[in-house]
Amino acid sequence: MKPLLSIQHLSVEFIQDGAATQALHDVSIDVCKGELVAIVGESGSGKSVTSLSVLQLLPTPPAVFTSGKIVFTEGDATIDLLKCSEDELENIRGNKIAMIFQEPMTSLNPVHTCGNQVKEAIKLHKNLTEEAAKKETIGLFRQVKLPDPEGIFTKYPHEISGGQKQRVMIAMAMSCSPTLLICDEPTTALDVTVQKSVLELIKQLQLQNNMGVIFISHDLGVISEIADRIVVMYKGRVVERGTRKQIFNNAQHPYTKALLACRPALYEKQQRLPVVSDFMEVDAEGNIFEKQFNIRGVPAISEQHQPKPEKKILDIRDLTVRFATKKTFLGKVLKYNTAVNNISCSVFEGETIGLVGESGCGKTTVGRSIAGLIKPDEGKIFFDGTDIVTASKSQWNAFRKDIQIIFQDPYSSLHPRKKIGDAIAEPLRVHNIYPTKAIRKEKVIELLEKVNLKPEHYHRYPHEFSGGQRQRIVIARALALQPRFIICDESVSALDVSVQAQVLNLLNDLKKDFGFTAIFISHDLSVVKYTSDRIFVMHKGSIIEEGNAEDLYNHPQQAYTQQLISAIPKV
């Protein structure tokens, strides 16, 4: 039987300023009808370049196809997609081969309703009347289990949640019953419970329609739940392929072994997480050499017994935060959304507290309230015995030095036109920590080395760094003032698994060196369990469960916490 899609010896390079960068090296992947093939690898491995090549969505130039074919077979007809005209491709895109992108917010048009965007795709390819296309759209919304399909038809993308936006994208992709569906990291930005339902939906639609599916991800937990076959990519090459059972039970390539071993869920709190460099090294010619690495021998970060903290550094009492959702023309508020509902909790000096829950539960609002970025409507937040909610501006200037926040997205956290040395030095200058620019520069270089970056990076701009390196820069900036309290707001959720391991190891090392207290905000309970001493679970603005990290993870009492833990993909 011929494969539905056959990528044969594909090589792609990008030409910029006269120099060529090889993005894909001789990549071959087959997908059969009714089969889900997962492509796994970290950022820069070539997964997305491979998937975008199928539908000719790479900008040419700078992308150049130097060799290979992409053969698509439907019935008795076989076509090389690389040789298709623009008109032929327009008939194939969305109709025979559909794609779901990683970020639904940027994939959906913000000025058109969700219903009209799906309806437009149906009318384009199926030549239906307005009424028939609307009816089919609402039927698709029902099929992807959107609540109130008629209501969502009239809503704009910003009016629905991330999980609902992703379902709209799936409905759009399925609107013309494609024979091949390409999913490019479709669950990366979603909570574990929403992610689980989206994965189940994609698998269900695949089986119902006997579709071929290419599913791209860097998360092996996600892949283990749905894949029939797995292709592992590293630096533009396919390094291993096999069935799900072969890859997870008997991985052969050191890179695959590293990806499987880097996940925090496998380790105790005081164990250092292994990273890719523990399993392999690459020489100047790109040859890979395997290292012998014993997972059982992973050393603890600190062998010293940590005494139980006794001094409260933070005390939150009856905290309530509301946001206006409806106003009159003159600005009078008619309706509120209560983001944080009368919560109380304490944090002891030296602790790491995990704050978990789904999007919209209020965890980020709590973090921003502690950092003084949001003014609470009710309640008190005592930091070192002083209520920072009612603190004066001069008092807050002192607290700013002691309370720092590391945001989720390192891309938007750094000024694109400011060199990273200046970005890290800025808080030192604002707070007059060191008298001269030369001393500040010296301290910034010390911080860069502390987060495993180099002194020469001082004069580079943010765009010259990878996502993981940018997160290290943001951490260095947060530590510049030697704060006593750090809020990590989803600071590793967007990172590849081995980069995530590096950043978590770094945070553990820095915590030992600097002795700060931390709140670690995340929707990933396995990461929170690894980083935290205690965990608070939030749901609809309230803390519904709290306890020791190990106890809460292994023996949750509340049904909602049990649901969060059961939704974590198990390898």
C-alpha angles and dihedrals in degrees: 000000000000116000116251088230126016120187104194125195093324118185123180131180133184119224115209127164089348093303123112123219116194109227099171127027117198096317118185123182130161126200122190129202112277092015129119112212116188121207110204131189144106129274109298094025092113100250096127094039088055093050095044089050090062093064095031092245096141114107108252108227116053088033115068126185104220098178145350144057135255105207118194118191125197116172106315094335119100123186135178103228091203089064097046121119119236091257092052091048091050089057091049099043111089091354105066100002118033130184135208113201129213100247114045093187092065093036094057121069108245094210097054127068118251091245095052092051093055092040090054091056091050093049092047095055105024102039093225128159120260092256095046092048091050091050091050091048092054088048090053091049087053091048092054088049099245112168113245097004093191091052094047089050088069097040127099120233093255090058095063134061126262092256091050091049089053090051090052088053090050090049089051091048091049095043095099097036095246120204091219127039122192115200113192107196091315096171103037096106096040132100116254094254094047089043091054093052092047091050091049089049094051091048092047093050090047092055094042094051098032088234128169109236131198107197117191121198144141090210112094091189090062092045093051090061100054116012126110094186130012131212116194117206129194125179094341097315134101103239100173140006135179147116119307090257093050094050098045098038102035112018112178107186118076091228091056090047089051094051090051093048100046097073114116092218089075096060143067119243096260096046121104112238114238117237134202093268089062090064104037147008129209123215127215091272092054096254113150122223122192120230123208107246128174112206091196089059095058104137124234115253091231127010093193118107110249112222116227108263115244108176118084112227096174130030120180117193126189094331116187127176124182131185125204111244099174131032137174121243089265093052101259109149113239100172136025135198112213104219096174118028118202099305126174128188143139134225122203125217113272095016128126111216121197116215111194139175142110125291110290095026092114101251096124090045089056090050093049091047090055090049091051094244092118126041111224119228093218139005139042135271112200115198111185089342097308121110103235092189091070096030119130122244092259091050090050091052087061092046091050088069092052100042119056133169130212109205128217098244115055089185095066095032093070127064106244093216097046121088111240093240089059091045092056093042093051097082089047089054095044092052094040091234096154126027102226138040091235093058091046090052090050091052092047091053088051089053092048090054089046090059092045097258126125131252090240089063088072092089098043128103125238094254089063092067135073121244092261092049091049090053088053089052091052090049090050090051092050090051095046092093092044092238123200094216128040128186113204106197108196086315096163102029096099096046130102115257097256093041087049088053091051092050093046090050089049093051090050092050093046092048089056091048099042100029095219127161116237144197111204111201117197145135090220108091094188091060092044091050090054095048103036140079093198132014130214115197116209126199126173093345097312135097102240100174139013136174150116109328097239094043095047093046095047099035110026114180103195121074091228092055090048088052092051092050095045089052093060107107110250118213 
